[in-house]
Amino acid sequence: MSHQELSEQELIRRNSLQKMRELGIEPYPAAQYHVNATSAAIKNNYKEEDNNFQDVVIAGRLMSRRIMGKAAFAEIQDQEGRIQIYINRDEICTVEDKTLYNEVFKKLLDIGDIIGVKGFAFITQMGELTVHVKELTVLSKSLRPLPVVKEKEGKTFDAFTDPEQRYRQRYVDLIVNPQVKDTFVKRTKIYNTMRQMFNEYGYHEVETPILQPIPGGAAARPFITHHNALNMPLYMRIANELYLKRLIVGGFEGVYEFAKDFRNEGMDRTHNPEFTVMEIYVAYKDYKWMMEFTEEICERVALALHGTTKVQLGEHIIDYKAPFPRVTMTDAIKEHTGYDISGKSEAELREICDKLDIETDETMGKGKLIDEIFGEKCEHHYIQPTFITDYPVEMSPLTKKHRDNPELTERFELMVNGKELANAYSELNDPIDQRERFEDQLKLSEKGDDEAMFIDQDFLRALEYGMPPTSGMGIGMDRLTMFMTNSPSIQDVLFFPQMKPEKKAVELSEDEKVVFELLKETSPIDLNDLKAKSELSNKKWDKAIKGLTSKKVAKVENAEAGLTVSLL
């Protein structure tokens, strides 16, 4: 990056960096800094009468500073929060040379720099717990200024709120929006709670391949790559199901995996092309047992995070207290559409879709048609946790046929807040039936269904060696985290969500910025209205609007009512 591209603040900080080095201070020291306390530990455990925390070493990011001559108060932020520090010039500069305070602390340090301090805890006359600094060390110089976030009386002003910037620069988001970190701490707690439960049951955590010769275990469009050494195409896994069931064949009676899966499909507030799923398979169980197991997972997670089974999610209070209602898919569709889909042919299902104004195409078989009916007309009604059970056989190519009705399968999906949270089966372990189901999927693929499953010959071979009766279940961990932390978007629970390529920053003049800010409020807008709101002179207005259009920030169009301006 050339100096011409740096802002004034960035140039000042680089200059301060150089001055530190000229003073013999290394702004990025290599030696370990021996921290022995955290802000939270001091706040939670300090007792004035015990005179504890008299030899503390803490480190963190400088977040505020109030200089009062030869003394100053500041705040530093570590992983667990903020704490005030008090610095006196003559105490950190014990010799005649006062450079560390007068030059380094007062002039060369900036908000965002990381420092370490040694000292003791005390209560100020204003009643605030503070660390009295005896020694200060520069640990890392920040070359970019943080977004200005103002706080007063517990309220935040001018917060770093632009979603695209927050998701793209998560490292900044975590610094200036401490509540964001809490979501990810809770995410870790969800994983740990589930692992603890599975381990208590005696199940084994395993790992299966991400790069696979055949993308199996789900109906989804895969990402394709190429292995140079083997000179063969490979797929990034869309599910880990078929590999985990191979392990059940091999003799494990309970296996689970927290797996990264990849589906080359659309993105919205509940879908990301890279996502995390937990899949678990237990021998000698069926889908009825798995319902109770899934209820226990949800209860445990809610209690671990909130101390109650009742969790706020948007405008709803979701209660994860077992048992959850069980509703068959046929009954759900009948209740919410008035149509009984039992025994209906593909043509009859298309006719039902037409009557319900559900869009279809010729590539969709019976399974997808039923799925569309349920998704469009039923799904959103199930806010409280509800098991939708007994799916038609065409929708579930890896699921055992229902013990009482061969047109159905022993499958459930757990619906919460109108969305699928978990999917489970009594697993199909008849290799002949499984081969026929795969062949049906192949016919759908030939019709143009690009999400139909491949035939996995090795998986069929594994089943031919014999797989015990097994139940399997998958939970989308990103969605579970959204539901348990009241997060409105999947981007809020992923550290680094997938984003479009970042547009190169465009430098705007002051007048261009005025017009740009107005366009951010209203776009498109009548050109004359925009000009009036900008309050710029004719000359400045002409220059500003030409600048924005030439830089491809805005465009002017001729509409029926006249000229309009809109952001690009």
C-alpha positions in Angstrom: 0.0 0.0 0.0 1.5 3.3 -1.0 1.4 6.4 1.2 -0.8 8.1 -1.3 -3.5 5.5 -0.4 -3.3 5.9 3.3 -5.7 8.1 5.3 -4.4 10.9 7.5 -4.9 8.8 10.6 -3.0 5.9 9.1 -0.1 8.1 8.2 0.0 9.5 11.8 0.0 6.0 13.2 2.8 4.9 11.0 4.8 8.0 12.0 4.2 7.1 15.7 5.4 3.6 15.0 8.6 5.0 13.6 9.1 7.4 16.5 8.7 4.5 19.0 11.5 2.6 17.2 13.7 5.7 17.2 13.2 5.8 21.0 14.3 2.2 21.3 10.8 0.8 21.9 9.9 -2.3 19.8 6.2 -1.9 19.0 5.9 -5.7 18.3 8.0 -7.4 20.9 8.8 -11.1 20.6 9.0 -12.1 24.2 6.2 -13.8 26.1 4.1 -11.4 28.2 3.2 -13.2 31.4 -0.5 -12.3 32.1 -1.8 -13.5 35.5 -5.3 -11.9 35.6 -8.2 -10.9 33.4 -10.6 -8.0 33.7 -13.5 -10.3 34.7 -11.4 -12.1 37.3 -10.5 -8.8 39.0 -14.0 -7.5 38.8 -15.6 -10.7 40.1 -13.2 -11.4 42.9 -11.6 -8.2 44.2 -12.4 -7.4 47.8 -11.1 -4.1 49.2 -11.0 -5.5 52.8 -8.9 -8.5 51.6 -6.5 -6.2 49.8 -6.2 -8.9 47.0 -5.0 -8.5 43.4 -1.9 -6.5 44.6 0.4 -7.9 42.0 -1.6 -8.2 38.8 -0.4 -8.4 35.2 -3.1 -7.8 32.5 -3.0 -7.0 28.8 -5.5 -5.7 26.4 -6.5 -3.1 23.8 -6.5 0.6 24.7 -10.1 1.7 24.3 -10.3 5.1 25.9 -8.0 7.6 27.6 -8.4 10.7 29.7 -5.1 12.6 30.3 -4.9 15.0 33.2 -1.4 16.4 33.2 1.0 14.0 34.8 -1.7 11.4 35.5 -4.3 9.7 33.3 -7.2 7.2 33.4 -7.7 4.8 30.5 -9.7 1.6 29.7 -8.2 -1.6 28.3 -10.2 -4.4 26.9 -9.3 -8.0 27.1 -11.1 -11.2 26.1 -13.5 -10.9 29.0 -14.4 -7.2 29.0 -13.0 -3.8 30.0 -11.3 -2.4 33.1 -10.1 1.0 34.1 -6.4 1.7 34.6 -4.7 4.6 36.4 -1.3 5.8 35.2 0.9 8.3 37.0 3.9 9.7 35.1 6.3 9.5 38.1 5.4 5.9 38.9 5.9 4.4 35.5 9.0 6.7 34.9 11.0 6.1 38.0 14.1 7.9 36.7 14.5 11.4 35.4 13.6 10.4 31.9 9.8 10.8 31.5 9.7 9.8 27.8 7.5 6.8 28.4 4.7 8.9 29.8 5.2 12.3 28.1 6.0 11.0 24.6 4.9 7.3 24.3 1.7 7.2 26.4 0.4 10.7 25.7 1.5 11.1 22.1 2.5 7.9 20.4 -0.1 5.5 21.7 -3.5 5.4 20.0 -6.9 3.9 20.7 -6.7 0.3 19.5 -3.1 -0.3 20.5 -2.4 -3.3 22.7 -0.5 -2.8 25.9 0.4 -4.7 29.0 0.3 -3.3 32.5 1.6 -4.4 35.9 0.2 -3.0 39.1 -2.5 -3.4 41.8 -6.2 -3.2 42.1 -7.9 -0.5 44.1 -11.2 1.5 44.3 -11.1 5.1 43.2 -12.8 8.0 45.1 -15.6 7.7 42.4 -16.1 4.1 43.5 -14.7 2.5 40.3 -12.5 -0.6 40.4 -9.2 0.3 38.8 -5.7 -1.1 38.2 -3.0 1.3 39.4 -0.2 0.9 36.9 3.4 0.5 38.0 4.8 -0.7 34.7 3.6 -0.3 31.1 4.7 -2.3 28.0 3.7 -1.7 24.4 2.7 -5.0 22.9 1.3 -4.2 19.5 0.8 -0.9 17.5 -2.5 -0.6 15.7 -2.0 1.0 12.3 -5.7 1.5 11.5 -8.1 3.5 13.6 -11.1 1.6 15.0 -14.6 2.7 14.2 -15.7 5.3 16.7 -18.2 3.7 19.1 -19.5 6.0 21.8 -21.0 4.6 25.0 -22.8 6.6 27.7 -24.7 5.3 30.7 -24.8 1.8 29.2 -26.1 2.9 25.9 -24.2 2.7 22.6 -24.1 5.4 20.0 -22.5 5.5 16.5 -22.1 1.7 16.7 -20.3 -0.3 14.0 -23.5 -1.6 12.5 -23.1 -1.9 8.8 -23.8 -5.6 8.2 -21.5 -6.0 5.2 -18.6 -4.3 7.0 -19.3 -6.3 10.2 -19.3 -9.7 8.4 -16.4 -8.8 6.2 -14.2 -7.4 9.0 -15.3 -9.7 11.8 -12.1 -8.9 13.7 -13.2 -5.3 14.0 -16.8 -6.3 14.8 -15.5 -8.4 17.7 -13.4 -5.5 19.1 -16.0 -2.8 19.0 -19.2 -4.8 19.5 -18.5 -7.0 22.6 -22.0 -8.6 22.5 -21.0 -10.3 19.2 -18.4 -12.4 21.1 -21.1 -13.7 23.4 -22.9 -15.3 20.5 -19.7 -17.3 19.6 -19.0 -18.2 23.2 -22.5 -19.6 23.4 -21.9 -21.5 20.1 -18.9 -23.2 21.6 -21.0 -24.1 24.7 -23.6 -25.7 22.4 -20.9 -27.9 20.9 -19.5 -28.8 24.3 -22.9 -29.6 25.7 -23.7 -32.0 22.9 -20.3 -33.6 23.0 -20.6 -34.2 26.7 -24.0 -35.8 26.2 -22.9 -38.1 23.4 -19.8 -39.1 25.3 -21.9 -40.0 28.3 -23.9 -42.3 26.1 -20.6 -43.9 25.0 -20.6 -42.8 21.4 -17.4 -42.0 19.5 -16.6 -38.8 17.7 -15.1 -39.6 14.3 -13.9 -37.8 11.2 -14.9 -38.6 7.6 -13.6 -37.3 4.2 -14.5 -33.8 3.0 -13.2 -34.6 -0.6 -15.3 -37.5 -1.9 -15.4 -39.3 -5.3 -19.3 -39.5 -5.0 -21.3 -36.8 -3.2 -23.8 -38.8 -1.3 -26.1 -38.6 1.7 -28.4 -35.7 0.6 -30.2 -34.2 -2.3 -28.1 -31.2 -3.1 -25.9 -29.6 -5.8 -22.2 -30.2 -5.0 -19.0 -28.2 -5.5 -16.6 -29.9 -7.9 -12.8 -29.8 -7.7 -10.0 -31.8 -9.3 -7.3 -33.9 -7.7 -4.1 -33.3 -9.7 -2.1 -36.3 -8.4 -4.9 -38.8 -9.0 -6.1 -36.9 -12.1 -9.7 -37.3 -11.1 -12.7 -35.1 -10.2 -13.7 -34.9 -6.6 -16.7 -33.4 -4.8 -16.8 -31.5 -1.6 -19.1 -33.4 0.7 -22.7 -32.4 0.8 -23.3 -34.8 3.8 -21.3 -37.3 5.8 -24.1 -39.8 6.2 -22.9 -42.7 4.0 -19.4 -42.7 5.5 -20.8 -42.8 9.1 -23.0 -45.7 8.2 -20.0 -47.5 6.8 -18.6 -47.3 10.3 -21.7 -48.8 11.8 -21.2 -51.7 9.3 -17.7 -51.9 10.5 -18.8 -52.5 14.1 -19.1 -49.2 15.8 -22.4 -49.0 17.6 -22.6 -45.2 18.0 -20.7 -42.6 16.0 -21.0 -38.8 15.6 -19.3 -36.0 13.7 -19.4 -32.2 13.7 -18.8 -31.8 10.0 -18.3 -29.0 7.5 -20.6 -29.6 4.5 -20.7 -27.7 1.2 -23.7 -27.2 -1.1 -23.4 -25.1 -4.3 -26.8 -23.5 -3.9 -28.5 -20.2 -3.0 -27.6 -17.9 -0.1 -30.0 -16.2 2.2 -30.4 -15.3 5.9 -30.7 -19.0 6.8 -28.4 -20.6 4.2 -24.6 -20.4 3.7 -22.8 -22.6 1.0 -20.4 -23.8 3.8 -22.2 -24.9 6.9 -21.7 -27.2 9.9 -23.9 -30.2 10.7 -23.8 -32.7 13.5 -24.7 -36.2 12.4 -25.1 -39.1 14.7 -25.8 -42.8 14.0 -26.7 -45.4 16.7 -27.1 -49.1 16.1 -30.2 -51.1 17.2 -32.3 -47.9 17.5 -35.2 -46.6 15.5 -36.6 -43.1 14.7 -38.9 -43.2 17.7 -36.0 -43.6 20.0 -34.2 -40.8 18.1 -37.1 -38.4 18.7 -36.6 -38.8 22.5 -32.8 -38.4 22.0 -33.3 -35.2 20.0 -35.6 -33.8 22.7 -32.9 -34.4 25.3 -30.3 -32.6 23.1 -32.6 -29.5 22.8 -33.4 -29.5 26.5 -29.8 -29.8 27.5 -28.6 -27.1 25.2 -31.3 -24.6 26.3 -30.6 -25.3 30.0 -26.8 -25.0 29.5 -27.1 -21.6 27.8 -30.1 -20.0 29.5 -30.9 -22.0 32.7 -34.4 -22.6 31.3 -36.0 -24.5 28.4 -37.8 -21.3 27.3 -35.7 -19.3 24.8 -36.5 -16.0 23.1 -36.5 -16.2 19.3 -37.7 -13.0 17.6 -41.2 -12.3 18.8 -41.7 -15.9 20.1 -40.8 -17.7 23.2 -39.7 -21.2 22.1 -40.1 -23.9 24.8 -37.8 -26.9 24.3 -39.3 -28.8 27.2 -40.0 -32.4 26.2 -42.1 -34.0 24.8 -42.6 -32.3 21.5 -45.8 -32.9 19.4 -45.7 -35.5 16.6 -47.6 -34.8 13.4 -47.4 -37.0 10.3 -46.6 -35.2 7.0 -49.8 -36.4 5.5 -51.9 -35.0 8.4 -50.0 -31.7 8.3 -50.7 -31.2 4.5 -54.3 -32.2 5.0 -54.7 -29.8 7.9 -53.2 -26.8 6.1 -54.3 -27.4 2.5 -57.4 -29.6 2.7 -55.8 -32.2 0.4 -55.0 -35.8 1.2 -51.8 -36.8 -0.6 -52.0 -40.4 0.3 -51.6 -42.7 -2.7 -51.6 -39.8 -5.1 -49.8 -40.2 -8.5 -47.2 -37.6 -9.8 -49.9 -36.2 -12.1 -52.4 -35.9 -9.3 -49.8 -34.1 -7.1 -49.0 -31.7 -10.0 -52.7 -30.9 -10.2 -52.8 -30.2 -6.4 -49.8 -27.9 -6.8 -51.5 -26.0 -9.6 -54.7 -25.6 -7.5 -52.5 -24.3 -4.6 -50.6 -21.9 -6.9 -47.3 -23.7 -6.2 -44.8 -23.4 -9.0 -43.5 -26.7 -10.4 -41.4 -27.9 -13.4 -41.1 -31.2 -15.3 -37.9 -32.3 -13.5 -39.8 -32.7 -10.2 -40.8 -36.1 -9.1 -43.4 -37.1 -6.5 -40.9 -36.4 -3.6 -40.1 -32.9 -4.7 -43.8 -32.1 -5.4 -44.8 -33.2 -1.9 -41.8 -31.3 -0.4 -42.9 -28.1 -2.2 -46.5 -28.5 -0.9 -45.3 -28.9 2.7 -42.7 -26.1 2.4 -45.1 -23.6 0.9 -48.2 -24.3 2.8 -47.4 -26.0 6.1 -43.8 -25.4 7.3 -44.3 -21.9 8.6 -47.2 -22.9 10.9 -44.9 -24.9 13.2 -43.3 -22.4 15.6 -43.0 -24.5 18.8 -40.8 -27.6 18.4 -42.8 -30.2 16.5 -41.8 -33.5 14.9 -43.2 -34.0 11.4 -43.1 -37.7 10.8 -43.7 -40.5 8.3 -42.6 -39.0 5.0 -43.6 -40.5 1.7 -41.1 -43.0 0.3 -40.3 -40.8 -2.7 -38.9 -38.1 -0.4 -36.5 -40.3 1.5 -34.2 -42.5 -0.6 -32.0 -43.5 2.4 -34.8 -44.3 4.9 -36.4 -47.6 5.9 -40.0 -48.1 4.8 -42.6 -47.6 7.5 -43.4 -50.8 9.4 -47.1 -50.2 9.0 -47.4 -48.5 5.6 -44.9 -49.3 2.7 -45.8 -46.0 1.0 -44.2 -44.1 3.9 -40.8 -44.1 5.6 -39.7 -43.9 9.2 -38.4 -40.4 9.1 -38.9 -37.2 11.0 -37.9 -33.6 10.8 -37.9 -31.3 13.8 -39.6 -28.0 12.9 -38.9 -24.9 15.1 -39.9 -21.4 14.2 -41.2 -22.6 10.8 -37.8 -24.1 9.9 -36.3 -27.5 9.8 -33.8 -28.0 12.7 -33.1 -31.7 12.6 -33.7 -34.6 10.2 -33.7 -38.3 11.2 -34.4 -41.8 9.9 -34.7 -45.4 10.8 -31.9 -46.0 8.4 -32.4 -48.2 5.3 -30.2 -51.3 5.7 -31.7 -53.5 3.0 -29.1 -53.4 0.2 -31.5 -54.5 -2.5 -34.1 -51.9 -1.5 -31.3 -49.3 -1.3 -30.1 -50.1 -4.8 -33.6 -49.7 -6.2 -34.0 -46.3 -4.4 -30.7 -45.1 -5.9 -31.8 -46.2 -9.4 -35.0 -44.2 -8.9 -32.8 -41.2 -8.1 -30.8 -41.8 -11.3 -34.1 -41.6 -13.3 -34.8 -38.2 -11.6 -31.3 -37.1 -12.6 -31.9 -38.1 -16.2 -35.1 -36.0 -16.1 -32.9 -33.0 -15.2 -33.0 -33.0 -11.4 -29.5 -31.7 -10.6 -30.0 -32.5 -6.9 -30.8 -36.2 -7.3 -28.5 -38.6 -5.5 -25.6 -40.5 -7.2 -25.4 -44.3 -7.0 -22.6 -45.1 -4.5 -21.6 -48.6 -5.4 -19.1 -48.9 -2.5 -21.8 -47.9 0.0 -24.1 -50.6 -1.5 -21.2 -53.1 -1.1 -20.9 -52.1 2.5 -24.6 -52.7 3.1 -24.3 -56.1 1.5 -21.9 -57.1 4.4 -24.8 -56.3 6.7 -25.7 -53.1 8.7 -27.6 -53.6 12.0 -30.9 -51.7 12.5 -29.8 -48.1 13.0 -31.2 -44.7 13.5 -29.4 -41.6 12.4 -30.0 -37.9 12.9 -28.5 -34.6 11.7 -28.8 -31.1 13.2 -27.7 -28.0 11.4 -25.4 -26.4 14.0 -25.5 -22.9 12.4 -29.3 -22.9 12.6 -29.3 -24.3 16.1 -27.0 -21.5 17.2 -29.3 -19.0 15.5 -32.3 -20.3 17.4 -30.5 -20.6 20.8 -28.9 -17.1 20.6 -31.9 -15.2 19.0 -29.8 -14.3 16.0 -31.8 -13.2 12.9 -29.3 -14.2 10.3 -26.9 -17.1 9.7 -24.1 -14.5 9.1 -24.5 -13.5 12.7 -23.4 -17.0 13.9 -20.5 -17.6 11.4 -17.2 -15.9 12.2 -16.5 -15.5 8.5 -19.6 -15.9 6.3 -19.2 -16.2 2.5 -19.4 -12.8 0.9 -19.3 -11.3 -2.6 -15.8 -10.0 -3.7 -15.1 -6.7 -1.9 -15.5 -3.6 -4.0 -12.4 -1.4 -4.1 -12.9 1.7 -1.9 -13.7 4.8 -3.8 -12.4 8.2 -2.6 -15.1 10.8 -2.5 -14.9 14.5 -2.2 -16.7 16.3 0.6 -19.5 17.3 -1.7 -19.8 13.9 -3.2 -20.0 12.4 0.3 -23.0 14.8 1.1 -24.9 13.5 -2.0 -23.9 9.9 -1.3 -25.2 10.0 2.3 -28.5 11.3 1.0 -28.7 8.5 -1.6 -28.1 6.0 1.2 -31.3 7.2 2.8 -33.4 7.3 -0.4 -32.6 5.6 -3.7 -33.8 6.1 -6.3 -34.8 9.7 -5.8 -35.9 12.6 -8.1 -32.8 14.5 -9.3 -34.2 17.9 -8.4 -35.3 16.7 -4.9 -31.8 15.3 -4.3 -30.2 18.6 -5.4 -32.4 20.6 -3.1 -31.7 18.3 -0.2 -27.9 18.6 -0.8 -28.1 22.4 -0.4 -25.0 22.6 -2.7 -24.5 25.5 -5.2 -25.1 24.8 -8.8 -21.4 24.5 -9.5 -20.7 22.2 -6.6 -23.8 20.1 -7.4 -22.8 19.6 -11.0 -19.3 18.5 -10.0 -20.6 16.2 -7.3 -23.1 14.3 -9.4 -20.7 14.0 -12.3 -18.1 12.7 -9.9 -20.4 10.0 -8.4 -21.5 8.8 -11.9 -18.0 8.7 -13.3 -16.9 6.7 -10.3 -19.8 4.3 -10.8 -21.2 5.0 -7.4 -24.5 6.4 -8.7 -26.4 6.5 -12.0 -28.9 9.0 -13.5 -31.8 7.6 -15.4 -34.6 9.2 -17.4 -37.9 8.0 -15.9 -41.5 8.9 -16.9 -41.7 11.5 -14.1 -38.3 13.0 -15.0 -34.6 12.3 -14.1 -33.9 10.0 -11.1 -30.7 9.2 -9.3 -29.9 5.8 -7.7 -27.0 4.1 -6.0 -25.2 1.4 -7.9 
